[in-house]
Amino acid sequence: MPPIGADRPRPIVISGPSGAGKSTLLKRLLDQYPDRFGFSVSHTTRAPRTGEEHGKHYHYTDKEAFMKLVDEGGFIEHAQFGSNLYGTSVKAVKDVADVGRVCILDIEMEGVKQVKKTDLNARFLFLQPPSVEILEQRLRGRESDTEEAIQQRLAQARNELEFAKTPGVHDQIIVNDDLEKAWTEFREFCVPGQAP
Ligand SMILES: Nc1ncnc2c1ncn2[C@@H]1O[C@H](COP(=O)(O)OP(=O)(O)OP(=O)(O)O)[C@@H](O)[C@H]1O
């Protein structure tokens, strides 16, 4: 198989603090270009629920096999929720490129560092809020988080913003001040050459 980028579309890694507007812009992108992008299928150790399909909703696995893949460096991100493990494997991202779609990874800073260690040849986009104060207003405006969660997100946001200053980490940084302006830049990054 040739490397990603030769004839398979390069994945796009989108990161940025919680509340920066990733979901807002991604929803718009997927609505406008439904066939162009794809998402990787995650691994999980939880049992499939009725109607869920192996390889479609998740790759269902057991703890032992999951941990073996962790040891082999097969995961970009993995985490435990409750008693179950979840993760995004490098292979799952390659599977999306193999069917000719641009895999979108909406991940946080640690995941970005992991992707950089792989041969995924990804492009990196950072979505930046205009300021931490405005980020706080938006998180509050969303009315979906407790005060504690907001404080945690803001603390993590400061870390992410600091990391994003590292030269060469991101191919592009978009400041989400005016949504329409951010959308134009976002679309140009994800679907180059579409601007009127
Ligand atoms: N340019 C903008 N101006 C004003 N409000 C915005 C702008 N962009 C996004 N918002 C609002 O900010 C809030 C946070 O946006 P969104 O939920 O898309 O963030 P996110 O980065 O996906 O966060 P998370 O990582 O927690 O999912 C939403 O209520 C959204 O409507």
The ligand as an SDF file (V2000), in Angstrom:
LIG
                    3D

 31 33  0  0  0  0  0  0  0  0999 V2000
  -17.8380   32.5940   15.8670 N   0  0  0  0  0  0  0  0  0  0  0  0
  -18.6990   32.3730   16.8570 C   0  0  0  0  0  0  0  0  0  0  0  0
  -19.3090   33.4070   17.4390 N   0  0  0  0  0  0  0  0  0  0  0  0
  -20.1720   33.2010   18.4600 C   0  0  0  0  0  0  0  0  0  0  0  0
  -20.5020   32.0130   18.9790 N   0  0  0  0  0  0  0  0  0  0  0  0
  -19.9080   30.9360   18.4410 C   0  0  0  0  0  0  0  0  0  0  0  0
  -18.9880   31.0430   17.3490 C   0  0  0  0  0  0  0  0  0  0  0  0
  -18.5760   29.8000   17.0260 N   0  0  0  0  0  0  0  0  0  0  0  0
  -19.2020   28.9520   17.8670 C   0  0  0  0  0  0  0  0  0  0  0  0
  -20.0100   29.6120   18.7110 N   0  0  0  0  0  0  0  0  0  0  0  0
  -20.8370   29.0450   19.8140 C   0  0  0  0  0  0  0  0  0  0  0  0
  -19.9150   28.6520   20.8200 O   0  0  0  0  0  0  0  0  0  0  0  0
  -20.3890   27.4560   21.4790 C   0  0  0  0  0  0  0  0  0  0  0  0
  -19.2830   26.4010   21.4130 C   0  0  0  0  0  0  0  0  0  0  0  0
  -19.1570   25.9000   20.0760 O   0  0  0  0  0  0  0  0  0  0  0  0
  -19.0060   24.3340   19.7810 P   0  0  0  0  0  0  0  0  0  0  0  0
  -19.9580   23.5410   20.6220 O   0  0  0  0  0  0  0  0  0  0  0  0
  -19.0530   24.1730   18.3030 O   0  0  0  0  0  0  0  0  0  0  0  0
  -17.5040   24.0860   20.3320 O   0  0  0  0  0  0  0  0  0  0  0  0
  -16.5700   22.7830   20.2800 P   0  0  0  0  0  0  0  0  0  0  0  0
  -15.2050   23.2650   19.9560 O   0  0  0  0  0  0  0  0  0  0  0  0
  -17.1540   21.7750   19.3760 O   0  0  0  0  0  0  0  0  0  0  0  0
  -16.6150   22.2620   21.7620 O   0  0  0  0  0  0  0  0  0  0  0  0
  -16.4250   20.7250   22.3390 P   0  0  0  0  0  0  0  0  0  0  0  0
  -15.0050   20.3660   22.0610 O   0  0  0  0  0  0  0  0  0  0  0  0
  -16.7340   20.8800   23.8050 O   0  0  0  0  0  0  0  0  0  0  0  0
  -17.4170   19.8600   21.6270 O   0  0  0  0  0  0  0  0  0  0  0  0
  -21.6670   27.0420   20.7700 C   0  0  0  0  0  0  0  0  0  0  0  0
  -22.7620   27.4720   21.5530 O   0  0  0  0  0  0  0  0  0  0  0  0
  -21.5910   27.7860   19.4300 C   0  0  0  0  0  0  0  0  0  0  0  0
  -22.8820   28.0670   18.9310 O   0  0  0  0  0  0  0  0  0  0  0  0
  1  2  1  0
  2  3  1  0
  2  7  2  0
  3  4  2  0
  4  5  1  0
  5  6  2  0
  6  7  1  0
  6 10  1  0
  7  8  1  0
  8  9  2  0
  9 10  1  0
 10 11  1  0
 11 12  1  0
 11 30  1  0
 12 13  1  0
 13 14  1  0
 13 28  1  0
 14 15  1  0
 15 16  1  0
 16 17  2  0
 16 18  1  0
 16 19  1  0
 19 20  1  0
 20 21  2  0
 20 22  1  0
 20 23  1  0
 23 24  1  0
 24 25  2  0
 24 26  1  0
 24 27  1  0
 28 29  1  0
 28 30  1  0
 30 31  1  0
M  END
$$$$
